[in-house]
Amino acid sequence: MVFIDQAKIRIEAGSGGNGIISWRREKYVPKGGPDGGNGGHGGSIYFEADPELGTLLDFRYRRLHKAENGANGEGSNRTGRSGNDAIVRVPVGTIVRDLESGKTLADLTIPHERVLIARGGKGGLGNSEFKTATNQAPRKQTNGKPGEAFDVELELKLLADVALVGFPNAGKSTLISRISAARPKIADYPFTTLQPNLGIVQAPEEHKSFVVADIPGLIEGASEGRGLGLQFLRHIERSRVLLFMLDGTQAEPAPREAYKVLKEELKNYNPSLLVKPRIIAITKSDAMSEDDIAAARRLTIDKQKPLVISAVSGDNIDSLVRKLWGILSATSRDTASD
């Protein structure tokens, strides 16, 4: 599946139907009065968060979304039928912005949340609405109002409790496949995931779980648009905890230097990311010598003692999950930024 996390579409709410001019024509009513009905209201456009959707791919093929127009009024004071609303379903975590002004119209973070984005036009008035004591036969009606229409930009930011941050081939995909049921593509050569993957992890506490996002690997300069990093840094913003994964088998960059580069990229993209709680793990202990493992355990990085783990052998994976859950349990979901 292709992962699409941005899209631009046009939305057009329905226009209201016109009111009409009509007169009563009953057989035994020689001076029938006005009976022109009002037009129906145009349908509105709502956006709804659908938990079954994972990308914005559908919007690549369908750029125009319209609601139904209201019907014109009819004689005998019959109001025209109102147009049906249009429900635009998007993945949970989608932000809807006015393309011209950049104003955020909705931030859909709750499953099945529905927000009115474009209001339909009001129906026009028939001539019966203009009848007065001094004007018994008005020849006046009004047309329906147009519905709101404009271009919007959609941006999807994944909702995850933990974001895995690291260079390509740091072991993020292997870890998420180890601790959850997610099955991302894994390679034994320098390779970066081309789309974020979400995995649900069983917490140490009974009947509890949390969501981990495998974010595609960053490279130096990602915050300036190099590689794929800039496309996916946005998905880190909604996470509550950052797990930095540093390849223990790589001499260049060494774990401490790799961490500095990753931290700098996050800072350049959005300084508030560094306010989030973070855990540091040195990966691939199964491919490290005993001396290298011992040296890694002696390291202090950003005032932390990193966990030395292996998603292949399972070394320290249970400890990592417990540590993540401990931080999540003490961290409010409100700490995730926009």
C-alpha positions in Angstrom: 0.0 0.0 0.0 1.3 3.5 -0.9 1.4 5.8 2.1 0.0 9.2 1.3 -0.1 11.7 4.2 -0.8 15.0 2.4 -3.5 15.9 -0.2 -5.2 19.0 -1.6 -8.9 18.8 -2.6 -11.8 21.1 -3.4 -15.0 21.0 -1.5 -18.3 22.5 -2.6 -21.3 22.7 -0.4 -24.7 22.6 -2.1 -26.5 25.7 -3.2 -30.0 26.5 -1.9 -33.0 26.0 -4.2 -34.9 29.0 -5.5 -38.2 30.2 -4.1 -40.9 30.4 -6.7 -43.8 32.6 -7.7 -47.1 30.7 -7.8 -50.8 31.4 -7.3 -53.6 29.3 -5.9 -55.7 27.9 -8.7 -58.5 26.0 -6.9 -61.8 25.8 -8.8 -63.9 27.6 -6.2 -61.3 30.2 -5.1 -61.7 33.0 -7.7 -59.1 35.2 -6.2 -56.4 32.7 -5.1 -53.5 34.2 -3.2 -49.8 33.5 -3.5 -48.6 30.0 -2.7 -45.0 29.9 -4.0 -42.9 27.6 -1.8 -39.4 28.2 -0.5 -36.3 26.5 -1.9 -34.6 23.7 0.0 -31.3 24.3 1.8 -28.1 23.1 0.1 -26.3 20.1 1.7 -23.3 20.8 3.9 -19.9 19.1 3.9 -18.7 17.3 7.0 -15.3 15.6 7.6 -15.3 12.5 9.8 -12.4 10.6 11.3 -12.6 7.0 10.2 -10.5 4.5 12.2 -10.6 2.1 9.2 -8.5 4.4 7.0 -4.8 4.6 7.2 -3.7 7.0 4.4 -5.0 9.9 2.3 -4.5 7.8 -0.9 -8.2 8.0 -2.0 -7.9 11.8 -2.3 -5.2 11.4 -5.0 -7.9 10.1 -7.3 -10.9 12.1 -6.2 -10.1 15.8 -5.8 -13.6 17.3 -5.9 -16.2 16.6 -3.1 -19.6 18.2 -3.5 -22.8 18.2 -1.5 -26.2 18.1 -3.1 -28.1 21.3 -4.1 -31.4 22.1 -2.6 -34.5 21.7 -4.8 -36.6 24.7 -5.9 -39.8 25.4 -4.1 -43.2 24.3 -5.6 -46.8 25.6 -5.6 -49.2 25.0 -2.8 -46.5 26.3 -0.4 -44.4 23.2 -0.8 -40.8 23.7 0.2 -38.2 22.2 -2.0 -36.3 19.2 -0.7 -33.0 20.0 1.1 -29.8 18.6 -0.5 -28.1 15.7 1.1 -24.9 16.4 3.1 -21.6 15.0 2.0 -19.5 13.1 4.5 -15.8 13.1 3.7 -14.1 10.3 5.6 -10.4 10.8 6.5 -8.0 8.8 8.8 -7.8 9.6 12.5 -5.1 12.2 13.0 -6.0 14.3 9.9 -5.7 18.1 10.0 -7.9 20.1 7.6 -6.7 23.5 6.6 -8.0 26.2 4.4 -5.5 26.2 1.5 -5.6 29.9 0.9 -5.4 31.3 4.4 -3.7 28.3 6.1 -6.2 28.4 8.9 -6.9 25.1 10.6 -10.5 24.1 10.2 -10.4 20.8 12.0 -8.0 18.5 13.8 -9.7 15.1 13.8 -8.0 13.0 16.5 -11.0 11.1 17.9 -12.4 8.1 16.0 -15.8 8.9 14.4 -15.5 12.6 15.3 -17.4 14.7 12.8 -16.9 18.4 12.0 -18.8 20.8 9.8 -16.4 22.3 7.2 -18.5 23.9 4.5 -22.0 25.1 5.1 -24.7 24.7 2.5 -26.6 27.7 1.1 -30.0 28.7 2.4 -33.0 28.2 0.2 -34.7 31.2 -1.4 -38.1 32.5 -0.4 -41.3 31.9 -2.4 -43.8 34.7 -3.1 -46.0 33.5 -0.3 -43.4 34.8 2.2 -43.9 38.3 1.0 -47.6 38.6 1.4 -48.7 41.5 3.6 -51.9 43.3 4.5 -51.1 46.0 1.9 -49.6 43.6 -0.7 -51.9 40.6 -1.2 -50.4 39.5 -4.5 -46.6 39.8 -4.2 -44.7 39.1 -7.4 -41.4 38.6 -5.6 -39.2 35.7 -4.8 -35.5 35.2 -3.9 -33.0 32.7 -5.2 -31.1 30.3 -3.1 -27.7 31.2 -1.7 -24.6 29.4 -3.0 -22.9 27.0 -0.7 -19.4 27.5 0.7 -16.8 26.4 -1.7 -13.0 26.4 -1.3 -9.8 24.4 -1.5 -8.5 22.6 1.5 -5.2 20.9 2.4 -5.3 17.6 4.3 -2.3 16.5 6.4 -2.2 13.2 8.3 -0.1 13.0 11.5 -0.1 9.5 12.9 -1.3 9.1 16.5 1.1 6.9 18.4 2.3 6.7 22.0 5.9 5.9 21.1 7.8 7.1 18.0 10.9 5.1 17.0 13.6 7.6 15.9 16.9 6.5 14.2 19.0 6.3 11.1 18.1 3.8 8.3 18.9 0.2 9.3 19.0 1.0 13.0 16.6 -1.9 13.7 13.3 0.0 14.1 11.4 -2.3 11.8 12.8 -5.4 13.5 11.9 -4.0 16.9 8.3 -3.2 16.0 7.9 -6.7 14.5 9.3 -8.2 17.7 7.1 -6.3 20.2 3.8 -6.1 18.2 1.9 -7.9 15.4 3.1 -5.4 12.8 5.1 -7.0 9.9 7.0 -4.2 8.2 9.5 -5.0 5.4 12.9 -5.8 6.9 16.3 -6.0 5.1 19.8 -6.9 6.0 21.3 -4.1 4.0 21.1 -0.3 4.5 17.4 0.2 3.9 14.8 2.7 5.0 11.1 2.1 5.5 9.2 4.0 2.9 6.1 4.4 5.0 5.4 4.6 8.8 4.1 1.5 10.4 2.0 1.2 13.6 2.1 -1.6 16.0 0.0 -2.3 19.1 2.2 -3.5 22.0 0.9 -5.5 25.0 1.8 -3.5 28.1 3.0 -5.2 31.3 -0.2 -4.1 33.0 -3.1 -6.5 32.3 -5.6 -5.5 29.6 -3.4 -2.5 28.6 -1.6 -1.7 25.4 0.1 1.2 23.6 0.9 2.1 20.1 4.4 2.3 18.6 5.1 4.1 15.3 8.1 2.9 13.2 9.1 6.2 11.5 11.1 6.0 8.3 14.8 6.4 9.0 16.2 10.0 9.2 19.5 11.2 7.7 21.5 14.2 8.5 19.8 17.2 6.8 16.3 15.6 7.0 14.8 18.8 8.6 16.0 20.7 5.5 14.4 18.3 3.1 17.1 15.7 2.5 16.0 12.1 2.0 12.5 11.1 3.1 12.8 12.5 6.6 11.0 15.8 6.1 8.0 13.9 4.8 7.7 11.9 8.0 9.0 14.1 10.8 5.4 15.4 11.2 4.4 12.0 12.5 6.7 12.3 15.5 4.9 15.4 16.6 1.9 13.6 18.0 3.8 10.9 19.9 4.1 11.0 23.7 7.5 9.4 24.0 10.6 9.2 21.7 12.7 6.1 21.5 16.1 6.9 20.0 17.5 3.7 18.4 21.3 3.8 17.8 23.1 1.1 15.8 25.7 -0.4 18.1 27.5 -2.2 15.2 28.3 1.1 13.4 31.7 2.7 14.1 30.6 5.8 12.1 28.7 7.5 13.4 29.2 6.1 16.9 26.1 6.0 19.1 26.8 9.3 20.9 27.4 11.1 17.6 24.4 9.5 16.0 22.2 10.7 18.8 23.5 14.3 18.5 22.7 14.3 14.8 19.2 12.9 15.3 18.5 15.3 18.2 19.6 18.3 16.1 17.3 17.3 13.2 14.3 17.1 15.6 15.3 20.5 17.1 15.6 22.1 13.6 12.2 20.7 12.6 10.3 21.6 15.8 12.1 22.5 19.0 9.1 21.3 21.1 9.9 17.7 20.1 12.8 17.8 22.6 10.4 18.5 25.4 9.0 15.0 25.1 10.3 12.2 27.3 12.8 10.1 25.5 14.6 6.8 25.9 17.9 5.9 24.3 18.6 2.3 23.2 21.7 0.9 21.5 20.6 -1.8 19.2 21.9 -5.1 17.6 23.7 -6.5 20.7 23.4 -9.9 19.0 25.9 -8.7 16.4 28.2 -7.0 18.9 31.3 -8.4 20.7 31.3 -8.8 24.4 33.8 -5.9 24.7 31.6 -3.7 22.5 28.5 -4.5 24.6 30.4 -3.8 27.8 31.6 -0.4 26.4 28.0 0.4 25.3 26.7 -0.2 28.8 29.3 2.2 30.2 28.2 5.0 28.0 26.2 8.0 29.2 24.3 9.8 26.5 22.4 13.0 27.3 22.6 12.1 31.0 21.1 8.7 30.3 22.4 5.2 30.6 21.1 3.7 27.3 19.6 0.3 27.2 21.5 -2.2 25.1 19.0 -4.4 23.2 18.6 -6.9 20.4 15.3 -7.3 18.7 16.7 -10.4 17.1 17.7 -12.3 20.2 15.2 -10.5 22.5 18.0 -9.2 24.8 16.5 -6.5 27.1 13.3 -6.2 25.1 11.1 -6.9 28.1 13.0 -4.3 30.1 12.5 -1.8 27.2 8.8 -2.4 27.0 8.5 -2.0 30.8 10.4 1.2 30.7 8.3 2.6 27.9 5.1 1.7 29.7 6.4 3.2 33.0 6.9 6.6 31.2 3.5 6.4 29.3 1.7 5.6 32.5 3.0 8.7 34.1 2.6 10.9 31.0 -0.6 12.6 30.0 -1.8 12.2 26.5 -2.1 15.9 26.3 1.7 16.2 26.1 1.6 15.2 22.4 1.9 18.4 20.4 0.2 19.4 17.2 
